[in-house]
Structures are given as structure tokens and as C-alpha cells.
Amino acid sequence: MAVLADLEDDDATIQSLRVESGRSNFFYPVHYTLDDPWNILLPHDYNIKELAARLELKACAELEEGNSAKAFDDVVLTLYLADSLTNECMVISYLVRADCVHAVVQPIWEGIADRRWSDSQLQEMEARLLRFNFIGELEKPLETERAVGVLTIDLTKNKGVNYLTRTASTEPTIFGGVLGPVFDCAIPSGWFAFEKVNYCRSIDTLFTNTFDPVARTVSPLHADANRETFNQKANVGGGTLTGVILHHWTVARLFLPTLPKVLFRGAIAQTAANEAALACALERNRLANGKYAASLQSLVPEWMPTTPHDVVGGQAYHYHRIDADHFVLYSIGWDEKDDGGKTGESLFGREGNWVWKNSD
């Protein structure tokens, strides 16, 4: 197949990683420096994201050719790459790990829809998927984001406002550039302290009551309300540059508006992992009994140790057996409405259910 021929250049890299995937511990040579946190180099994150996308394409092509063994190896390798980022503390690493999970969903889905996976393959994928805990692991990258923001303010105080403008954007602004030294002389030291206060309070505002790391649940209602509260507070002084500077919202306005997306993407990644694991268990049950289970609870304990719950709200996933060979499985989704298994404009959008169907 042309797709596999085009991906042959990756064979050596994939094979070397496959050999290394037998190791139980992971470490990337990241130099965490306090001199400039924004210049910490994470080239492996980009490489892992790109490789996961290629492995997804490769696995789907191998399934099309009937080679489920190779497809399975590529799915497992992608999950290994995700696991290799487990202990990293940066938001970007958390998001790349989520991307790896999304990369395995399509080949797992295709393999189930086309009856390509064996029971042992399904069991292995299910076990690996059940290990993901994106909600429980969210606290660490958020605390890192808080620390980096506070350190950025300290470095701006020591190095001058031109450091902040270089960090925030490659485009010069009135706040920096040639007027940077003027601002450095005019800004009192207390200004930086208030910037820290507003930055830390803003993170609290954005994430208070939005997720429970122990229960592994998220609250979209609180998340959306908190984001709106933050936007109103950050619009101090009409949102003008002068108003933002005078009221100590500069760093919070620069770095925090997109941070709530991390919670949204974490919820999606955990839902994708949970639904894929459930689909694997359901397919194993079908292989043994000739039809899909009547309920998710009937999978326990033979096919799953316990069934994962919906991260949105914490209730059980919705499951309907259409007939012996077809089912619909879904989360209520970000809008917290049961639409009977109907998606919005996209599979994992802010409206509609987050759905897994075992056929088109």
C-alpha cells in the first residue's frame, strides 16, 4: 500500500523505540533552568506528537491490509510513548500525552469495527488504556504553570520589561522595545508583588471546583463560569494596556486566557481512553458469547476489574446494545446534556455527546 511505502523512512526510528519500550523507567534529558523557564528545551514533545500521528496512520493502513499484529504493535508503541511522559511536569507534555491517546483511538475503533483484534490484543490494549488518569494528574502541570508565572515576574523585575515582551511575543509593544528602560525606572517594586498576587489568584479563579483529582471528575459548569469571571476581572480598565498595567493584570492577561483549555483537553483524552477501554472489553465479551453485553456492569469482573465512570459528572457511561453486533457508547459531554448519543459539530466538541459507535 502506498501509505505504508511512504512511511518506510520511519522504520529505523520505530524499530529502535520498540526495542527501548521494554524498559520500565523513562527519562528525557531536560535541563530545567531557573534562569529562563521559557527557554527550557522540550524537543522530544514535538517528536513524540509527530511520531504518534504517523503510527496512527501506519496502524490503520496495516489493519486495511489485514496485518493486525503489526497494527497492534504500533498501537502499543504509541501508548508506551504516552506513558514515557507521565512524570513530566510541563503543560505541553501533558497535552502531547493526550494527543498520543487520541492517536490510538482510530486504529482501535477500526480494528473493532472490522473484527480484526484477537482477545489477547484487546485485553492488552484495555489494560493499558485503563491506566490513564488525566484528571488526577492535572494538578502537577497547573502548579508548574503557577511557578513559571511567578518566576517570570521575578525575572522581569531583575532583567527589565523587555524580557517580558520577548517572552510573551516576538512583536515589539509600547510596553517594551525602546521604551523598556523608561518603564523599568518608573515601575515601583510593589507593582511586581501585586502582579504575582493577581496571577496566583487568577489560577485559583480559573480552576476552583472545576475538577476533582481523587474522584477523577470535571465540572464544565464551574469551568465555564470561572473562565467568564476571570475574563471580567482581567478586563479591568476597559482592557486597555494602561488599565491592565496600572491594575497589575499584565502577566495574568498574557499567559492565562488559554490555560482552561488544558482541562477541556484532559477531559476529552480521559473520555477517549475510557471509551476505548470499554469498547475493548465489549468486543472481548462478543468474541466469547457471540453478541455484545446487555449492560456495562455485566462486564465486571470477567472482562474488566471495574467500569470507568464518565469524567463529566461522575455517572456511568451511557450504553445501548442495538443488536447482537452493534452498540452505542457515550459520555454526556461538555454541555452535560444527554442527547441520546448524538454528537455536535465535532466528535469531541463543547456541544453534543462524546460518542463511540462500533460501526459507521
RAZITA-V132165 format. One record per residue. N is the residue number from 0. RES is the residue in three letters. PSI is psi in whole degrees, -180 to 180 (999 if undefined). NEAR is the number of other C-alpha atoms within 8 Angstrom. D_LAST is the distance of its C-alpha to the last C-alpha in whole Angstrom. Layout:
BEGIN
N,RES,PSI,NEAR,D_LAST / N,RES,PSI,NEAR,D_LAST
END
This chain:
BEGIN
0,MET,144,6,24 / 1,ALA,-36,5,25 / 2,VAL,-47,9,23 / 3,LEU,-35,10,24 / 4,ALA,-40,7,28 / 5,ASP,-24,7,28 / 6,LEU,4,10,27 / 7,GLU,-27,7,30 / 8,ASP,-21,6,32 / 9,ASP,-5,7,31 / 10,ASP,-44,8,32 / 11,ALA,-44,7,35 / 12,THR,-45,7,34 / 13,ILE,-42,8,31 / 14,GLN,-40,8,33 / 15,SER,-39,8,36 / 16,LEU,-35,9,34 / 17,ARG,-37,9,32 / 18,VAL,-43,7,36 / 19,GLU,-18,7,37 / 20,SER,-7,9,34 / 21,GLY,-10,6,36 / 22,ARG,149,6,38 / 23,SER,-16,5,38 / 24,ASN,148,5,39 / 25,PHE,141,7,38 / 26,PHE,129,5,40 / 27,TYR,143,5,40 / 28,PRO,71,4,43 / 29,VAL,129,7,43 / 30,HIS,102,6,46 / 31,TYR,105,6,46 / 32,THR,141,7,49 / 33,LEU,-8,6,51 / 34,ASP,-35,5,53 / 35,ASP,92,9,49 / 36,PRO,-23,11,46 / 37,TRP,-9,5,44 / 38,ASN,14,5,45 / 39,ILE,126,10,44 / 40,LEU,128,6,42 / 41,LEU,57,7,38 / 42,PRO,-27,6,37 / 43,HIS,-28,7,35 / 44,ASP,-48,10,33 / 45,TYR,-44,9,32 / 46,ASN,-40,8,32 / 47,ILE,-44,10,30 / 48,LYS,-45,11,27 / 49,GLU,-42,8,27 / 50,LEU,-37,8,27 / 51,ALA,-40,13,24 / 52,ALA,-39,10,22 / 53,ARG,-39,9,23 / 54,LEU,-35,12,23 / 55,GLU,-48,14,19 / 56,LEU,-42,9,19 / 57,LYS,-45,13,21 / 58,ALA,-42,14,19 / 59,CYS,-40,12,16 / 60,ALA,-39,11,18 / 61,GLU,-38,13,20 / 62,LEU,-39,14,17 / 63,GLU,-33,7,16 / 64,GLU,-1,7,20 / 65,GLY,13,7,19 / 66,ASN,77,9,22 / 67,SER,-25,11,20 / 68,ALA,-47,6,24 / 69,LYS,-39,9,24 / 70,ALA,-42,14,21 / 71,PHE,-44,10,22 / 72,ASP,-38,8,25 / 73,ASP,-36,12,24 / 74,VAL,-45,14,21 / 75,VAL,-39,9,25 / 76,LEU,-39,11,27 / 77,THR,-42,14,25 / 78,LEU,-33,13,25 / 79,TYR,-43,9,29 / 80,LEU,-40,12,29 / 81,ALA,-44,13,28 / 82,ASP,-30,8,30 / 83,SER,-15,10,33 / 84,LEU,4,11,33 / 85,THR,-43,8,33 / 86,ASN,4,5,37 / 87,GLU,150,7,37 / 88,CYS,-1,9,38 / 89,MET,149,10,37 / 90,VAL,-41,11,34 / 91,ILE,-37,7,33 / 92,SER,-38,11,33 / 93,TYR,-43,13,31 / 94,LEU,-36,11,28 / 95,VAL,-38,13,28 / 96,ARG,-41,13,27 / 97,ALA,-39,12,24 / 98,ASP,-37,11,23 / 99,CYS,-40,15,23 / 100,VAL,-44,14,21 / 101,HIS,-31,10,18 / 102,ALA,-24,13,19 / 103,VAL,-16,12,18 / 104,VAL,-46,11,15 / 105,GLN,-51,10,13 / 106,PRO,-35,14,14 / 107,ILE,-44,10,14 / 108,TRP,-46,10,10 / 109,GLU,-40,10,10 / 110,GLY,-36,12,13 / 111,ILE,-44,13,12 / 112,ALA,-35,9,9 / 113,ASP,8,6,11 / 114,ARG,48,6,14 / 115,ARG,-24,10,16 / 116,TRP,144,9,18 / 117,SER,169,6,21 / 118,ASP,-43,8,23 / 119,SER,-38,6,25 / 120,GLN,-44,9,23 / 121,LEU,-41,13,20 / 122,GLN,-42,11,24 / 123,GLU,-45,8,25 / 124,MET,-41,11,22 / 125,GLU,-48,13,22 / 126,ALA,-41,9,26 / 127,ARG,-40,9,26 / 128,LEU,-36,12,23 / 129,LEU,-13,10,25 / 130,ARG,-15,6,28 / 131,PHE,141,8,27 / 132,ASN,68,8,29 / 133,PHE,-32,10,28 / 134,ILE,-43,15,30 / 135,GLY,-27,10,33 / 136,GLU,3,9,33 / 137,LEU,-26,11,33 / 138,GLU,-39,8,37 / 139,LYS,-51,9,38 / 140,PRO,-31,12,37 / 141,LEU,-40,9,38 / 142,GLU,-36,8,41 / 143,THR,-41,11,41 / 144,GLU,-39,10,41 / 145,ARG,-46,11,43 / 146,ALA,-41,8,46 / 147,VAL,-39,9,45 / 148,GLY,-45,12,46 / 149,VAL,-43,11,49 / 150,LEU,-36,10,50 / 151,THR,-40,11,49 / 152,ILE,-42,13,51 / 153,ASP,-43,9,54 / 154,LEU,-34,12,54 / 155,THR,-40,12,54 / 156,LYS,-39,10,57 / 157,ASN,-35,6,59 / 158,LYS,-14,8,57 / 159,GLY,161,12,57 / 160,VAL,-20,14,55 / 161,ASN,-30,12,54 / 162,TYR,-43,10,52 / 163,LEU,-43,12,50 / 164,THR,-34,15,49 / 165,ARG,-37,10,49 / 166,THR,-43,8,46 / 167,ALA,-31,8,44 / 168,SER,153,7,44 / 169,THR,-9,7,46 / 170,GLU,133,6,47 / 171,PRO,147,9,50 / 172,THR,169,7,51 / 173,ILE,-23,6,54 / 174,PHE,-25,10,54 / 175,GLY,-137,13,54 / 176,GLY,-142,10,55 / 177,VAL,-21,5,59 / 178,LEU,0,9,60 / 179,GLY,-51,12,58 / 180,PRO,-31,9,62 / 181,VAL,-46,7,63 / 182,PHE,-38,11,60 / 183,ASP,-38,9,61 / 184,CYS,-29,7,65 / 185,ALA,-25,6,64 / 186,ILE,123,7,61 / 187,PRO,157,7,63 / 188,SER,-30,7,61 / 189,GLY,-25,6,60 / 190,TRP,-41,9,58 / 191,PHE,-37,12,56 / 192,ALA,-43,8,56 / 193,PHE,-32,9,55 / 194,GLU,-42,14,52 / 195,LYS,-44,11,51 / 196,VAL,-49,8,51 / 197,ASN,-34,11,49 / 198,TYR,-48,14,46 / 199,CYS,-40,10,46 / 200,ARG,-34,8,46 / 201,SER,-40,11,43 / 202,ILE,-41,10,41 / 203,ASP,-43,8,42 / 204,THR,-43,11,41 / 205,LEU,-32,12,38 / 206,PHE,-2,11,37 / 207,THR,127,9,39 / 208,ASN,15,8,37 / 209,THR,-24,12,34 / 210,PHE,153,11,33 / 211,ASP,107,11,34 / 212,PRO,-24,11,34 / 213,VAL,-48,5,35 / 214,ALA,-15,6,33 / 215,ARG,50,12,30 / 216,THR,159,13,29 / 217,VAL,157,12,29 / 218,SER,95,11,30 / 219,PRO,-35,11,29 / 220,LEU,-49,8,31 / 221,HIS,-38,10,34 / 222,ALA,-46,13,33 / 223,ASP,-40,8,32 / 224,ALA,-41,8,36 / 225,ASN,-38,12,37 / 226,ARG,-39,11,36 / 227,GLU,-40,8,37 / 228,THR,-44,9,41 / 229,PHE,-46,11,41 / 230,ASN,-39,9,40 / 231,GLN,-44,8,43 / 232,LYS,-40,7,45 / 233,ALA,-11,11,45 / 234,ASN,22,10,46 / 235,VAL,143,11,49 / 236,GLY,26,9,52 / 237,GLY,10,6,49 / 238,GLY,7,9,47 / 239,THR,157,9,50 / 240,LEU,-42,6,51 / 241,THR,-45,7,54 / 242,GLY,-40,11,53 / 243,VAL,-43,16,50 / 244,ILE,-47,9,53 / 245,LEU,-29,7,56 / 246,HIS,12,8,54 / 247,HIS,41,12,52 / 248,TRP,16,13,49 / 249,THR,-56,9,49 / 250,VAL,-40,11,47 / 251,ALA,-42,13,44 / 252,ARG,-32,10,43 / 253,LEU,-41,8,43 / 254,PHE,-14,10,41 / 255,LEU,-19,10,39 / 256,PRO,-32,9,37 / 257,THR,-6,7,34 / 258,LEU,-36,8,34 / 259,PRO,-20,12,32 / 260,LYS,-23,7,29 / 261,VAL,-42,10,30 / 262,LEU,-45,10,29 / 263,PHE,-47,8,26 / 264,ARG,-32,10,25 / 265,GLY,-40,13,26 / 266,ALA,-40,13,24 / 267,ILE,-46,9,21 / 268,ALA,-42,13,21 / 269,GLN,-38,13,23 / 270,THR,-43,12,20 / 271,ALA,-44,11,17 / 272,ALA,-43,13,20 / 273,ASN,-47,12,20 / 274,GLU,-37,11,16 / 275,ALA,-40,13,16 / 276,ALA,-44,13,19 / 277,LEU,-40,11,18 / 278,ALA,-38,10,15 / 279,CYS,-44,13,17 / 280,ALA,-41,14,20 / 281,LEU,-40,12,17 / 282,GLU,-37,11,16 / 283,ARG,-42,12,20 / 284,ASN,-41,14,21 / 285,ARG,-40,11,18 / 286,LEU,-35,9,20 / 287,ALA,-34,6,23 / 288,ASN,-5,7,23 / 289,GLY,0,8,20 / 290,LYS,161,10,18 / 291,TYR,155,15,17 / 292,ALA,151,11,20 / 293,ALA,-27,7,21 / 294,SER,162,9,21 / 295,LEU,-36,9,21 / 296,GLN,-27,6,25 / 297,SER,-9,8,25 / 298,LEU,-20,14,24 / 299,VAL,134,11,27 / 300,PRO,0,8,29 / 301,GLU,-39,6,28 / 302,TRP,-17,10,25 / 303,MET,145,9,26 / 304,PRO,-36,7,29 / 305,THR,155,6,28 / 306,THR,132,10,25 / 307,PRO,152,9,24 / 308,HIS,163,9,25 / 309,ASP,127,13,23 / 310,VAL,-23,12,25 / 311,VAL,102,15,25 / 312,GLY,-23,9,27 / 313,GLY,4,10,28 / 314,GLN,176,8,26 / 315,ALA,151,7,24 / 316,TYR,148,11,20 / 317,HIS,133,8,18 / 318,TYR,132,10,16 / 319,HIS,122,9,15 / 320,ARG,115,12,15 / 321,ILE,-49,8,13 / 322,ASP,-168,8,15 / 323,ALA,-27,8,16 / 324,ASP,1,7,13 / 325,HIS,145,11,10 / 326,PHE,164,12,11 / 327,VAL,132,13,11 / 328,LEU,132,13,13 / 329,TYR,155,13,15 / 330,SER,153,12,18 / 331,ILE,-20,17,20 / 332,GLY,179,14,20 / 333,TRP,-31,11,23 / 334,ASP,-2,10,24 / 335,GLU,33,9,24 / 336,LYS,137,8,23 / 337,ASP,104,7,21 / 338,ASP,19,9,18 / 339,GLY,22,5,16 / 340,GLY,20,13,13 / 341,LYS,134,9,13 / 342,THR,168,14,13 / 343,GLY,-148,11,16 / 344,GLU,-26,7,16 / 345,SER,165,6,15 / 346,LEU,-41,9,13 / 347,PHE,70,10,16 / 348,GLY,-175,12,19 / 349,ARG,-9,8,22 / 350,GLU,151,10,20 / 351,GLY,168,16,17 / 352,ASN,156,19,16 / 353,TRP,106,15,15 / 354,VAL,141,12,12 / 355,TRP,118,8,10 / 356,LYS,144,9,7 / 357,ASN,9,11,7 / 358,SER,163,5,4 / 359,ASP,999,3,0
END
